[in-house]
Amino acid sequence: MARKKKFVKRNKKIKTKKNVKRKKKITRKYTKKRKCKKNIKRGGAKFIPNNTEELINKLNEFNIDISTWNIENGNKSVQQLFDEIKSGDSVINIDNNNIYRSVKVANAVVLSDDKQYRLIEKAHLNKDKQIVKERGNNVLSEKMDEDETVREAIIRGVQEELGEKYSRNIVFLNKNSPASIKNVEKSSYSYPGLKSMYTFYEKSIKIPQLTADFPPPHEIITEEKKSNGDFKRYIVWEWVENL
C-alpha cells in the first residue's frame, strides 16, 4: 500500500496578537503619510506662527521685504498680519517653495427693490468728511472668518458698513443656488511682495428698508466703527443703474 505524502506549508506566519497589532500600526503610519502628501499637493501646508517673531522669520526665509510694511507707507504691519492669522481672517500657506496669503471674501451685490439699481462703494472719508480713498467697488465686501458661512459674512458686513437695522432686513435672492466662486491671485496692496490668493463668494441681495430710506439715485453716507466702538471711517455709497 502506497504511503501518503505529507505536504508541509513552509514560511507560513502564525497570526499572533503581536503580529496583527504590528501590521495595523505599519498600515496606519503609511496611510497617514499619504494623506499628508495629498494635502500639501492640493493647497499647501498651513503655517500658523505663535508670535510675530516667528512670522517675521518665515517671511525673511522667503525673501519677503517687510521694510515698507507700516502705516506711514499706507500699508499694514506684520503685527496686523499676525492678528489676521490669529482671528482667522487670513491663512498663510506654503506650497512648492512659495508662500502666500489665502483670504476668503463674501461679496454682496446690493440691489434696489425693483432691481433697476445696484449699490456701489464710492469713497472713504475721515472724521472731517474729507476723501481719504477713492473706491469703485460694485459689491459690499467682507472678509470671511475661518468658520463663517457666506450668508453670515454678508449679514455681518451689512451690519458693520450700512447699519445694524439693515442687517435685519436682508432678502437673499436665489437662496437655493450656491454662491458664485472666483479665485484671483495677486500681489497684496496691504502687504507688498506677499502673494495673496483671494476666493470670492458672491450673492445678490435686496434690503427693502434701505431702498425705502434712500430711494435711488440718492447718495448714502454711513459710519463704520472699529470693533471697540471707536470711529473708523465714513463710507460713501451711490445707487447706479444695474446694467
KEDREN-195383 format. One record per residue (C-alpha): x, y, z; residue in one letter. Coordinates in nm, 2 decimals, always signed. Example, Ala and Ser with C-alpha at 12.3 -4.5 7.8 and 13.67 -1.06 7.14 Angstrom:
BEGIN
<site c1="+1.23" c2="-0.45" c3="+0.78" lumba="A"/>
<site c1="+1.37" c2="-0.11" c3="+0.71" lumba="S"/>
This chain:
BEGIN
<site c1="+0.00" c2="+0.00" c3="+0.00" lumba="M"/>
<site c1="+0.14" c2="+0.34" c3="-0.11" lumba="A"/>
<site c1="+0.23" c2="+0.58" c3="+0.16" lumba="R"/>
<site c1="+0.06" c2="+0.92" c3="+0.16" lumba="K"/>
<site c1="+0.29" c2="+1.21" c3="+0.10" lumba="K"/>
<site c1="+0.30" c2="+1.47" c3="+0.37" lumba="K"/>
<site c1="+0.28" c2="+1.82" c3="+0.23" lumba="F"/>
<site c1="+0.43" c2="+2.08" c3="+0.47" lumba="V"/>
<site c1="+0.34" c2="+2.45" c3="+0.41" lumba="K"/>
<site c1="+0.66" c2="+2.64" c3="+0.47" lumba="R"/>
<site c1="+0.72" c2="+3.01" c3="+0.56" lumba="N"/>
<site c1="+0.36" c2="+3.04" c3="+0.68" lumba="K"/>
<site c1="+0.35" c2="+3.31" c3="+0.95" lumba="K"/>
<site c1="+0.14" c2="+3.23" c3="+1.25" lumba="I"/>
<site c1="-0.11" c2="+3.51" c3="+1.32" lumba="K"/>
<site c1="-0.05" c2="+3.61" c3="+1.68" lumba="T"/>
<site c1="-0.19" c2="+3.92" c3="+1.85" lumba="K"/>
<site c1="+0.15" c2="+4.08" c3="+1.84" lumba="K"/>
<site c1="+0.19" c2="+4.04" c3="+1.46" lumba="N"/>
<site c1="-0.16" c2="+4.17" c3="+1.39" lumba="V"/>
<site c1="-0.10" c2="+4.47" c3="+1.60" lumba="K"/>
<site c1="+0.23" c2="+4.55" c3="+1.44" lumba="R"/>
<site c1="+0.07" c2="+4.52" c3="+1.09" lumba="K"/>
<site c1="-0.21" c2="+4.76" c3="+1.18" lumba="K"/>
<site c1="+0.05" c2="+5.01" c3="+1.31" lumba="K"/>
<site c1="+0.25" c2="+5.00" c3="+0.99" lumba="I"/>
<site c1="-0.06" c2="+5.04" c3="+0.77" lumba="T"/>
<site c1="-0.18" c2="+5.33" c3="+0.98" lumba="R"/>
<site c1="+0.15" c2="+5.51" c3="+0.96" lumba="K"/>
<site c1="+0.17" c2="+5.46" c3="+0.58" lumba="Y"/>
<site c1="-0.18" c2="+5.59" c3="+0.53" lumba="T"/>
<site c1="-0.11" c2="+5.90" c3="+0.74" lumba="K"/>
<site c1="+0.20" c2="+5.98" c3="+0.52" lumba="K"/>
<site c1="-0.01" c2="+5.95" c3="+0.20" lumba="R"/>
<site c1="-0.28" c2="+6.18" c3="+0.33" lumba="K"/>
<site c1="-0.02" c2="+6.44" c3="+0.43" lumba="C"/>
<site c1="+0.13" c2="+6.44" c3="+0.08" lumba="K"/>
<site c1="-0.22" c2="+6.48" c3="-0.07" lumba="K"/>
<site c1="-0.29" c2="+6.79" c3="+0.15" lumba="N"/>
<site c1="+0.03" c2="+6.96" c3="+0.05" lumba="I"/>
<site c1="-0.03" c2="+6.89" c3="-0.32" lumba="K"/>
<site c1="-0.38" c2="+7.03" c3="-0.30" lumba="R"/>
<site c1="-0.34" c2="+7.35" c3="-0.10" lumba="G"/>
<site c1="-0.01" c2="+7.36" c3="+0.07" lumba="G"/>
<site c1="+0.08" c2="+7.34" c3="+0.43" lumba="A"/>
<site c1="-0.08" c2="+7.59" c3="+0.66" lumba="K"/>
<site c1="+0.17" c2="+7.80" c3="+0.86" lumba="F"/>
<site c1="+0.04" c2="+7.92" c3="+1.20" lumba="I"/>
<site c1="+0.30" c2="+8.14" c3="+1.38" lumba="P"/>
<site c1="+0.30" c2="+8.15" c3="+1.76" lumba="N"/>
<site c1="+0.42" c2="+8.52" c3="+1.76" lumba="N"/>
<site c1="+0.52" c2="+8.80" c3="+1.53" lumba="T"/>
<site c1="+0.89" c2="+8.70" c3="+1.56" lumba="E"/>
<site c1="+0.81" c2="+8.35" c3="+1.41" lumba="E"/>
<site c1="+0.61" c2="+8.52" c3="+1.13" lumba="L"/>
<site c1="+0.90" c2="+8.77" c3="+1.05" lumba="I"/>
<site c1="+1.15" c2="+8.48" c3="+1.04" lumba="N"/>
<site c1="+0.93" c2="+8.28" c3="+0.80" lumba="K"/>
<site c1="+0.87" c2="+8.59" c3="+0.57" lumba="L"/>
<site c1="+1.25" c2="+8.65" c3="+0.57" lumba="N"/>
<site c1="+1.31" c2="+8.29" c3="+0.48" lumba="E"/>
<site c1="+1.11" c2="+8.35" c3="+0.16" lumba="F"/>
<site c1="+1.28" c2="+8.69" c3="+0.09" lumba="N"/>
<site c1="+0.97" c2="+8.89" c3="+0.15" lumba="I"/>
<site c1="+1.08" c2="+9.26" c3="+0.21" lumba="D"/>
<site c1="+0.88" c2="+9.39" c3="+0.51" lumba="I"/>
<site c1="+1.06" c2="+9.72" c3="+0.54" lumba="S"/>
<site c1="+0.77" c2="+9.91" c3="+0.39" lumba="T"/>
<site c1="+0.50" c2="+9.74" c3="+0.59" lumba="W"/>
<site c1="+0.38" c2="+10.03" c3="+0.80" lumba="N"/>
<site c1="+0.10" c2="+10.28" c3="+0.83" lumba="I"/>
<site c1="+0.33" c2="+10.56" c3="+0.71" lumba="E"/>
<site c1="+0.36" c2="+10.40" c3="+0.37" lumba="N"/>
<site c1="-0.02" c2="+10.33" c3="+0.36" lumba="G"/>
<site c1="+0.03" c2="+9.96" c3="+0.42" lumba="N"/>
<site c1="-0.04" c2="+9.73" c3="+0.71" lumba="K"/>
<site c1="+0.22" c2="+9.60" c3="+0.96" lumba="S"/>
<site c1="+0.35" c2="+9.25" c3="+1.04" lumba="V"/>
<site c1="+0.15" c2="+9.27" c3="+1.36" lumba="Q"/>
<site c1="-0.17" c2="+9.33" c3="+1.17" lumba="Q"/>
<site c1="-0.10" c2="+9.03" c3="+0.95" lumba="L"/>
<site c1="-0.03" c2="+8.82" c3="+1.26" lumba="F"/>
<site c1="-0.37" c2="+8.94" c3="+1.41" lumba="D"/>
<site c1="-0.54" c2="+8.85" c3="+1.09" lumba="E"/>
<site c1="-0.40" c2="+8.50" c3="+1.10" lumba="I"/>
<site c1="-0.50" c2="+8.46" c3="+1.47" lumba="K"/>
<site c1="-0.85" c2="+8.58" c3="+1.41" lumba="S"/>
<site c1="-0.89" c2="+8.36" c3="+1.10" lumba="G"/>
<site c1="-0.93" c2="+8.65" c3="+0.85" lumba="D"/>
<site c1="-0.62" c2="+8.53" c3="+0.67" lumba="S"/>
<site c1="-0.43" c2="+8.20" c3="+0.63" lumba="V"/>
<site c1="-0.06" c2="+8.16" c3="+0.54" lumba="I"/>
<site c1="+0.01" c2="+7.86" c3="+0.31" lumba="N"/>
<site c1="+0.34" c2="+7.72" c3="+0.19" lumba="I"/>
<site c1="+0.33" c2="+7.53" c3="-0.14" lumba="D"/>
<site c1="+0.61" c2="+7.43" c3="-0.38" lumba="N"/>
<site c1="+0.86" c2="+7.66" c3="-0.21" lumba="N"/>
<site c1="+0.62" c2="+7.95" c3="-0.23" lumba="N"/>
<site c1="+0.45" c2="+8.14" c3="+0.05" lumba="I"/>
<site c1="+0.11" c2="+8.31" c3="+0.00" lumba="Y"/>
<site c1="-0.18" c2="+8.45" c3="+0.19" lumba="R"/>
<site c1="-0.52" c2="+8.30" c3="+0.15" lumba="S"/>
<site c1="-0.83" c2="+8.52" c3="+0.20" lumba="V"/>
<site c1="-1.19" c2="+8.43" c3="+0.17" lumba="K"/>
<site c1="-1.42" c2="+8.72" c3="+0.08" lumba="V"/>
<site c1="-1.80" c2="+8.74" c3="+0.08" lumba="A"/>
<site c1="-1.94" c2="+8.98" c3="-0.19" lumba="N"/>
<site c1="-2.29" c2="+9.11" c3="-0.18" lumba="A"/>
<site c1="-2.45" c2="+9.26" c3="-0.49" lumba="V"/>
<site c1="-2.69" c2="+9.50" c3="-0.32" lumba="V"/>
<site c1="-2.99" c2="+9.57" c3="-0.55" lumba="L"/>
<site c1="-3.29" c2="+9.81" c3="-0.51" lumba="S"/>
<site c1="-3.63" c2="+9.66" c3="-0.46" lumba="D"/>
<site c1="-3.71" c2="+9.68" c3="-0.84" lumba="D"/>
<site c1="-3.36" c2="+9.55" c3="-0.93" lumba="K"/>
<site c1="-3.31" c2="+9.85" c3="-1.15" lumba="Q"/>
<site c1="-3.03" c2="+9.99" c3="-0.94" lumba="Y"/>
<site c1="-2.73" c2="+9.85" c3="-0.76" lumba="R"/>
<site c1="-2.53" c2="+10.00" c3="-0.47" lumba="L"/>
<site c1="-2.16" c2="+10.08" c3="-0.52" lumba="I"/>
<site c1="-1.90" c2="+10.18" c3="-0.27" lumba="E"/>
<site c1="-1.77" c2="+10.52" c3="-0.39" lumba="K"/>
<site c1="-1.52" c2="+10.66" c3="-0.13" lumba="A"/>
<site c1="-1.39" c2="+10.65" c3="+0.23" lumba="H"/>
<site c1="-1.40" c2="+10.97" c3="+0.43" lumba="L"/>
<site c1="-1.22" c2="+11.08" c3="+0.75" lumba="N"/>
<site c1="-1.39" c2="+11.24" c3="+1.06" lumba="K"/>
<site c1="-1.39" c2="+11.58" c3="+0.88" lumba="D"/>
<site c1="-1.56" c2="+11.40" c3="+0.58" lumba="K"/>
<site c1="-1.27" c2="+11.46" c3="+0.36" lumba="Q"/>
<site c1="-1.19" c2="+11.19" c3="+0.10" lumba="I"/>
<site c1="-0.92" c2="+10.95" c3="+0.22" lumba="V"/>
<site c1="-0.96" c2="+10.69" c3="-0.05" lumba="K"/>
<site c1="-1.15" c2="+10.67" c3="-0.38" lumba="E"/>
<site c1="-1.33" c2="+10.34" c3="-0.43" lumba="R"/>
<site c1="-1.53" c2="+10.19" c3="-0.70" lumba="G"/>
<site c1="-1.65" c2="+9.86" c3="-0.56" lumba="N"/>
<site c1="-1.96" c2="+9.72" c3="-0.73" lumba="N"/>
<site c1="-2.02" c2="+9.50" c3="-0.43" lumba="V"/>
<site c1="-2.02" c2="+9.51" c3="-0.05" lumba="L"/>
<site c1="-1.72" c2="+9.30" c3="+0.05" lumba="S"/>
<site c1="-1.64" c2="+9.14" c3="+0.38" lumba="E"/>
<site c1="-1.36" c2="+8.91" c3="+0.47" lumba="K"/>
<site c1="-1.49" c2="+8.58" c3="+0.60" lumba="M"/>
<site c1="-1.38" c2="+8.43" c3="+0.93" lumba="D"/>
<site c1="-1.25" c2="+8.07" c3="+0.92" lumba="E"/>
<site c1="-1.57" c2="+7.90" c3="+1.02" lumba="D"/>
<site c1="-1.81" c2="+8.16" c3="+0.88" lumba="E"/>
<site c1="-2.06" c2="+8.09" c3="+0.60" lumba="T"/>
<site c1="-2.11" c2="+8.33" c3="+0.31" lumba="V"/>
<site c1="-2.46" c2="+8.43" c3="+0.44" lumba="R"/>
<site c1="-2.32" c2="+8.50" c3="+0.79" lumba="E"/>
<site c1="-2.04" c2="+8.71" c3="+0.65" lumba="A"/>
<site c1="-2.28" c2="+8.92" c3="+0.43" lumba="I"/>
<site c1="-2.51" c2="+8.99" c3="+0.73" lumba="I"/>
<site c1="-2.21" c2="+9.10" c3="+0.94" lumba="R"/>
<site c1="-2.08" c2="+9.32" c3="+0.65" lumba="G"/>
<site c1="-2.42" c2="+9.49" c3="+0.61" lumba="V"/>
<site c1="-2.43" c2="+9.55" c3="+0.99" lumba="Q"/>
<site c1="-2.08" c2="+9.70" c3="+1.01" lumba="E"/>
<site c1="-2.09" c2="+9.91" c3="+0.69" lumba="E"/>
<site c1="-2.46" c2="+10.00" c3="+0.64" lumba="L"/>
<site c1="-2.60" c2="+9.98" c3="+0.98" lumba="G"/>
<site c1="-2.75" c2="+9.72" c3="+1.22" lumba="E"/>
<site c1="-3.11" c2="+9.79" c3="+1.13" lumba="K"/>
<site c1="-3.04" c2="+9.70" c3="+0.77" lumba="Y"/>
<site c1="-2.88" c2="+9.37" c3="+0.86" lumba="S"/>
<site c1="-3.22" c2="+9.26" c3="+1.00" lumba="R"/>
<site c1="-3.39" c2="+9.34" c3="+0.67" lumba="N"/>
<site c1="-3.19" c2="+9.14" c3="+0.41" lumba="I"/>
<site c1="-3.36" c2="+8.94" c3="+0.14" lumba="V"/>
<site c1="-3.12" c2="+8.68" c3="-0.02" lumba="F"/>
<site c1="-3.21" c2="+8.63" c3="-0.39" lumba="L"/>
<site c1="-3.19" c2="+8.28" c3="-0.54" lumba="N"/>
<site c1="-3.14" c2="+8.14" c3="-0.19" lumba="K"/>
<site c1="-3.14" c2="+7.78" c3="-0.31" lumba="N"/>
<site c1="-2.85" c2="+7.85" c3="-0.55" lumba="S"/>
<site c1="-2.49" c2="+7.83" c3="-0.42" lumba="P"/>
<site c1="-2.28" c2="+8.15" c3="-0.43" lumba="A"/>
<site c1="-2.07" c2="+8.20" c3="-0.74" lumba="S"/>
<site c1="-1.70" c2="+8.14" c3="-0.67" lumba="I"/>
<site c1="-1.40" c2="+8.31" c3="-0.83" lumba="K"/>
<site c1="-1.03" c2="+8.27" c3="-0.74" lumba="N"/>
<site c1="-0.79" c2="+8.56" c3="-0.80" lumba="V"/>
<site c1="-0.42" c2="+8.56" c3="-0.73" lumba="E"/>
<site c1="-0.24" c2="+8.90" c3="-0.70" lumba="K"/>
<site c1="+0.01" c2="+9.09" c3="-0.50" lumba="S"/>
<site c1="-0.13" c2="+9.22" c3="-0.18" lumba="S"/>
<site c1="-0.18" c2="+9.60" c3="-0.16" lumba="Y"/>
<site c1="-0.17" c2="+9.58" c3="+0.22" lumba="S"/>
<site c1="+0.14" c2="+9.35" c3="+0.24" lumba="Y"/>
<site c1="+0.36" c2="+9.44" c3="-0.07" lumba="P"/>
<site c1="+0.56" c2="+9.14" c3="-0.20" lumba="G"/>
<site c1="+0.34" c2="+8.88" c3="-0.04" lumba="L"/>
<site c1="+0.12" c2="+8.70" c3="-0.29" lumba="K"/>
<site c1="-0.24" c2="+8.67" c3="-0.20" lumba="S"/>
<site c1="-0.50" c2="+8.42" c3="-0.32" lumba="M"/>
<site c1="-0.85" c2="+8.56" c3="-0.29" lumba="Y"/>
<site c1="-1.15" c2="+8.34" c3="-0.31" lumba="T"/>
<site c1="-1.46" c2="+8.55" c3="-0.37" lumba="F"/>
<site c1="-1.81" c2="+8.42" c3="-0.29" lumba="Y"/>
<site c1="-2.09" c2="+8.63" c3="-0.45" lumba="E"/>
<site c1="-2.46" c2="+8.65" c3="-0.37" lumba="K"/>
<site c1="-2.73" c2="+8.90" c3="-0.47" lumba="S"/>
<site c1="-2.94" c2="+9.06" c3="-0.20" lumba="I"/>
<site c1="-3.21" c2="+9.32" c3="-0.15" lumba="K"/>
<site c1="-3.26" c2="+9.54" c3="+0.16" lumba="I"/>
<site c1="-3.62" c2="+9.68" c3="+0.14" lumba="P"/>
<site c1="-3.56" c2="+9.92" c3="+0.43" lumba="Q"/>
<site c1="-3.25" c2="+10.07" c3="+0.27" lumba="L"/>
<site c1="-3.43" c2="+10.13" c3="-0.06" lumba="T"/>
<site c1="-3.72" c2="+10.30" c3="+0.13" lumba="A"/>
<site c1="-3.49" c2="+10.52" c3="+0.34" lumba="D"/>
<site c1="-3.26" c2="+10.61" c3="+0.05" lumba="F"/>
<site c1="-3.45" c2="+10.57" c3="-0.28" lumba="P"/>
<site c1="-3.23" c2="+10.56" c3="-0.59" lumba="P"/>
<site c1="-3.05" c2="+10.75" c3="-0.72" lumba="P"/>
<site c1="-2.97" c2="+10.92" c3="-0.39" lumba="H"/>
<site c1="-2.62" c2="+10.90" c3="-0.24" lumba="E"/>
<site c1="-2.57" c2="+10.74" c3="+0.10" lumba="I"/>
<site c1="-2.31" c2="+10.81" c3="+0.37" lumba="I"/>
<site c1="-2.27" c2="+10.56" c3="+0.65" lumba="T"/>
<site c1="-2.04" c2="+10.55" c3="+0.95" lumba="E"/>
<site c1="-1.83" c2="+10.24" c3="+1.02" lumba="E"/>
<site c1="-1.69" c2="+10.17" c3="+1.36" lumba="K"/>
<site c1="-1.40" c2="+9.97" c3="+1.49" lumba="K"/>
<site c1="-1.45" c2="+9.65" c3="+1.70" lumba="S"/>
<site c1="-1.41" c2="+9.86" c3="+2.02" lumba="N"/>
<site c1="-1.68" c2="+10.11" c3="+1.91" lumba="G"/>
<site c1="-1.45" c2="+10.39" c3="+1.81" lumba="D"/>
<site c1="-1.49" c2="+10.58" c3="+1.48" lumba="F"/>
<site c1="-1.33" c2="+10.41" c3="+1.18" lumba="K"/>
<site c1="-1.45" c2="+10.60" c3="+0.87" lumba="R"/>
<site c1="-1.74" c2="+10.73" c3="+0.67" lumba="Y"/>
<site c1="-1.83" c2="+10.53" c3="+0.36" lumba="I"/>
<site c1="-2.00" c2="+10.70" c3="+0.06" lumba="V"/>
<site c1="-2.24" c2="+10.48" c3="-0.14" lumba="W"/>
<site c1="-2.41" c2="+10.55" c3="-0.46" lumba="E"/>
<site c1="-2.71" c2="+10.39" c3="-0.65" lumba="W"/>
<site c1="-2.62" c2="+10.33" c3="-1.01" lumba="V"/>
<site c1="-2.82" c2="+10.17" c3="-1.29" lumba="E"/>
<site c1="-2.80" c2="+9.79" c3="-1.28" lumba="N"/>
<site c1="-2.69" c2="+9.73" c3="-1.64" lumba="L"/>
